[in-house]
Amino acid sequence: MTFSIVGRDPRTGDLGVAVASKFLAVGALVPFVRAGVGAVATQSYVNPTYGPDGLRLLAAGHSPQEVAATFGAQDPGFEQRQFGLVAADGRAVTRTGQRCHAWAGGLTREDVAVQGNILTGPEVVDAMLAAWEGAQGQPLPRRLLAALRAGDAVGGDRRGRQSAALLCAGPGRGYGGLNDDWVNLRADDHADPCAELARLLDIHELLFGRPQTTRPLTPGELGWLRGVLVRGSYADTLADGPWNAETEAAAWALYGTENLEERWVPGGQVDPAALAYLERRFGKEETGSAAG
């Protein structure tokens, strides 16, 4: 009923799952990820205990193959299940039960497991694996999404489209660097859920991405920003001249209001991606004094 990809970035150790299905809110049941441990996709008459149980067994040192054997020994419905697992060291397994609806199957390589059932055919998992390999070097969320969209483009779930999800984790990747939960996006009921997931990922990268480069604000940009801050009531007046504490406090408040705090750079420096967003948001034609 679903096609999914479970993957690991060998450069960073990031782990994640991307999944799509003709099924409401597939992201609520299929993907499970824990940084430093592994990732699991459980589908086809889904047994949602496979996620937490699989991660617990991986954390205890069991291999993906041993986890799969445990599922088989404990679950009387094992032959109608399908799942993929990737461990933190890159070992992977996919398994399709003999009673899964056709077409059903999967592929594995180091760092990745691809699987699906009720698909238009094996071309879906083939396209997903090819896209995964072709996107080598991209950040894990982008690489997983590229594979998911490739499978969708060649037919995907033969019943149609309804939902998709992307779940990724990595050490310190979460909000403020305070946890490991990185990307958690869902299109729960949508005519084109994979495209919607791509749109959401673009927004996520803007709002929760961290600066890749920084530079000082030019005098014109600083004057424009002070004007935005005064007009937005972040400050009553702001003096001209070099960056100062009053400007910094007002700018920090603006960044928080616009949900750009992950892209904040103090001291009169700026992340170009955040500046471009603010220019689109507020218009960039005015660069005059903000003294009032």
C-alpha positions in Angstrom: 0.0 0.0 0.0 3.1 2.2 0.3 6.6 2.9 -1.1 9.4 4.1 1.1 13.1 4.6 1.4 15.2 4.3 4.5 18.6 5.9 4.3 21.8 7.0 6.0 24.3 9.7 5.1 27.7 8.1 5.4 29.4 11.5 5.7 27.3 12.8 8.7 25.6 9.8 10.1 22.2 11.4 9.6 19.3 8.9 9.3 15.9 9.2 7.7 12.8 7.8 6.0 10.7 9.1 3.1 7.4 7.5 2.4 4.3 8.0 0.2 1.0 6.1 -0.1 -2.6 6.1 -1.1 -3.3 6.1 2.6 -4.3 8.9 5.0 -1.5 10.4 7.0 1.1 7.7 6.2 3.7 9.6 8.2 1.8 8.7 11.4 2.5 5.0 11.1 5.4 4.2 8.8 8.6 6.1 9.6 10.7 5.8 12.8 14.1 7.3 13.3 16.6 7.7 16.1 19.9 9.5 15.7 22.9 7.3 16.3 20.7 4.2 16.2 18.9 3.6 13.0 15.7 4.1 10.9 12.8 1.9 10.2 9.9 1.9 7.7 7.1 -0.5 8.5 4.2 -0.9 6.0 1.7 -3.3 4.4 -0.9 -4.1 7.0 1.4 -2.0 9.0 2.6 -3.3 12.4 3.6 0.0 14.1 5.4 -1.8 16.9 8.2 -2.6 14.4 9.3 1.0 14.6 10.0 1.3 18.3 10.9 -2.3 18.8 13.3 -2.2 15.8 15.1 0.9 17.1 15.3 -0.7 20.6 16.9 -3.8 19.2 19.3 -1.8 17.0 20.3 0.3 20.0 21.0 -3.0 21.9 23.5 -4.0 19.3 21.4 -6.3 17.1 22.0 -6.3 13.4 19.2 -5.4 10.9 19.0 -9.1 9.9 18.7 -10.1 13.6 15.9 -7.5 14.0 14.1 -8.9 11.0 14.4 -12.4 12.4 12.9 -11.3 15.7 10.0 -9.7 13.9 9.4 -13.0 12.1 9.5 -15.0 15.3 7.1 -12.8 17.3 4.6 -11.6 14.7 1.9 -14.1 13.4 1.1 -11.6 10.7 4.7 -11.4 9.5 4.0 -12.7 5.9 1.7 -9.8 5.2 4.2 -7.2 6.4 6.9 -5.2 4.6 9.7 -3.2 6.2 13.1 -1.7 5.7 15.8 -1.0 8.2 19.1 0.8 8.2 21.4 0.8 11.2 23.7 3.6 12.3 26.7 1.7 10.7 25.0 1.5 7.3 23.9 -2.1 7.4 20.5 -2.4 5.8 17.7 -5.0 5.2 14.4 -5.0 3.4 11.8 -7.7 3.7 8.6 -8.3 1.8 6.2 -10.9 3.2 4.8 -13.6 0.8 1.2 -12.3 1.4 1.9 -8.7 0.5 -0.2 -7.4 -2.5 1.5 -7.3 -5.8 3.6 -5.7 -7.1 5.7 -5.8 -3.9 9.4 -6.0 -3.4 12.5 -4.1 -2.3 16.2 -3.4 -2.9 19.1 -2.8 -0.5 22.6 -1.4 -0.8 24.9 -0.1 2.0 23.2 2.8 3.7 19.8 2.3 2.0 16.7 0.1 1.8 13.9 0.8 -0.7 10.6 -1.1 -0.7 7.0 -0.9 -1.8 3.8 -2.8 -2.3 0.7 -2.4 -4.5 3.0 -0.6 -6.9 2.7 -0.2 -10.6 5.7 -2.5 -10.9 9.4 -3.0 -10.1 10.3 0.2 -12.0 9.2 2.1 -8.9 11.9 0.8 -6.6 14.5 0.7 -9.4 13.9 4.4 -10.1 14.1 5.2 -6.4 17.4 3.5 -5.9 18.8 5.1 -9.1 17.7 8.6 -7.8 19.2 7.9 -4.4 22.5 7.0 -6.0 22.4 9.9 -8.4 21.8 12.4 -5.5 25.0 11.4 -3.6 26.5 14.3 -1.8 23.2 16.1 -1.2 21.9 16.6 2.3 20.0 13.5 3.5 16.5 15.1 3.3 17.0 16.2 -0.3 18.4 12.8 -1.2 15.5 10.9 0.3 13.0 13.2 -1.3 14.6 12.9 -4.7 14.2 9.1 -4.5 10.6 9.4 -3.3 9.7 11.7 -6.2 11.5 9.4 -8.7 9.3 6.5 -7.6 6.2 8.6 -7.7 7.1 9.8 -11.2 7.1 6.3 -12.7 3.9 5.2 -11.1 4.3 4.8 -7.4 1.3 3.3 -5.6 -1.0 2.0 -8.3 -4.1 3.0 -6.4 -3.1 6.7 -6.6 -1.8 9.4 -4.3 -2.8 10.7 -0.9 -0.1 11.3 1.6 3.7 11.5 2.1 6.2 12.1 4.9 9.8 12.8 5.5 11.5 12.1 8.9 15.2 12.7 9.5 17.5 12.9 12.6 21.1 13.6 13.2 23.3 14.6 16.1 22.5 18.2 17.2 20.4 18.7 14.1 17.2 19.8 15.9 15.9 23.2 16.8 18.6 25.3 18.5 20.9 22.3 18.4 19.1 21.1 21.5 18.0 17.7 20.2 18.6 15.4 17.3 15.1 15.6 15.6 15.8 17.4 12.3 13.1 17.2 9.6 9.6 16.0 10.4 7.3 17.0 7.5 3.9 15.5 6.4 1.4 16.0 3.7 -1.5 14.0 5.2 -4.2 14.3 2.5 -3.1 16.0 -0.7 -3.6 15.5 -4.4 0.1 15.6 -5.1 1.7 14.8 -1.7 5.3 14.4 -2.9 5.3 17.8 -4.5 3.7 19.3 -1.4 6.5 17.6 0.7 9.1 19.4 -1.6 7.4 22.7 -1.0 7.4 22.1 2.8 11.1 21.2 2.7 11.9 24.4 1.0 10.2 26.3 3.8 11.8 24.2 6.4 15.3 24.8 5.0 14.6 28.6 5.0 13.3 28.8 8.6 15.3 26.1 10.3 18.5 26.0 8.2 21.6 27.4 9.7 23.9 30.0 8.0 26.3 28.5 5.5 28.0 31.8 4.8 27.8 35.3 6.5 28.9 38.8 5.6 28.6 42.3 7.1 25.6 44.4 6.2 26.4 47.2 3.8 25.6 50.7 5.0 22.6 50.8 2.6 21.3 47.4 3.9 21.8 48.6 7.5 19.8 51.8 6.8 17.0 49.7 5.2 16.9 47.3 8.1 16.7 50.1 10.6 13.8 51.5 8.6 12.0 48.1 8.7 12.6 47.9 12.5 11.2 51.3 13.2 8.1 50.9 11.0 7.5 47.5 12.6 7.6 49.0 16.1 10.7 47.0 17.1 12.2 50.3 18.1 11.0 53.9 18.4 14.1 55.3 16.8 17.5 54.0 15.7 20.5 56.2 15.3 22.4 56.2 12.1 26.0 54.9 12.0 27.6 51.6 12.9 25.7 48.6 14.2 24.9 49.1 17.9 23.2 47.4 20.8 19.8 49.0 20.1 19.8 47.8 16.5 20.9 44.3 17.6 18.1 44.0 20.2 15.5 45.2 17.7 16.8 43.0 14.9 16.8 39.9 17.2 13.1 40.6 18.0 12.3 40.9 14.3 14.1 37.6 13.5 12.1 35.9 16.3 8.8 37.2 15.0 9.6 36.0 11.5 10.7 32.6 12.8 14.2 33.2 11.5 16.1 32.7 14.8 18.0 29.7 13.5 19.6 32.0 10.9 20.4 34.8 13.3 24.0 36.2 13.2 24.9 38.9 15.8 27.2 41.9 15.5 26.0 43.4 12.2 26.7 40.2 10.2 24.0 38.6 8.1 23.1 35.3 6.6 22.3 36.0 2.9 19.4 33.6 2.9 17.7 35.4 5.8 18.4 38.8 4.2 16.9 37.7 0.9 13.7 36.6 2.8 13.4 39.9 4.7 13.9 41.9 1.5 11.1 39.9 -0.2 8.9 40.2 2.9 9.3 44.0 3.5 10.6 45.3 0.2 14.1 46.6 -0.3 13.7 49.9 -2.0 14.1 52.2 1.0 17.6 52.6 2.5 17.3 56.0 4.3 17.7 57.1 7.9 15.7 55.4 10.6 16.3 58.1 13.2 12.8 59.5 12.8 
